[in-house]
Amino acid sequence: MFIALLIFILTITFVIWQPKGLGLVGVPQWVR
């Protein structure tokens, strides 16, 4: 459970850090 939470937080941080860098999940519009 702890590992899953850590991965989730890491993914969220990465998506927020580089929204335009990814551009494959389509989160930039959701964040902004």
C-alpha positions in Angstrom: 0.0 0.0 0.0 2.8 2.4 0.9 4.6 1.7 -2.4 1.4 2.4 -4.4 0.9 5.7 -2.6 4.5 6.7 -3.2 4.2 5.9 -6.9 0.9 7.8 -7.1 2.5 10.9 -5.5 5.5 10.7 -7.7 3.3 10.5 -10.8 1.2 13.4 -9.7 4.3 15.5 -9.0 5.9 14.6 -12.3 2.7 15.5 -14.3 2.3 18.8 -12.4 6.1 19.6 -12.8 6.2 19.0 -16.6 2.6 19.2 -18.0 3.7 20.2 -21.5 6.6 17.8 -21.4 4.3 14.8 -21.2 1.3 15.8 -23.3 0.2 12.2 -23.5 -2.2 12.0 -20.6 -4.0 15.3 -21.4 -3.6 16.7 -17.8 -2.4 20.2 -18.8 -6.0 21.4 -19.3 -7.2 19.7 -16.1 -4.4 21.4 -14.1 -4.8 24.8 -15.5 
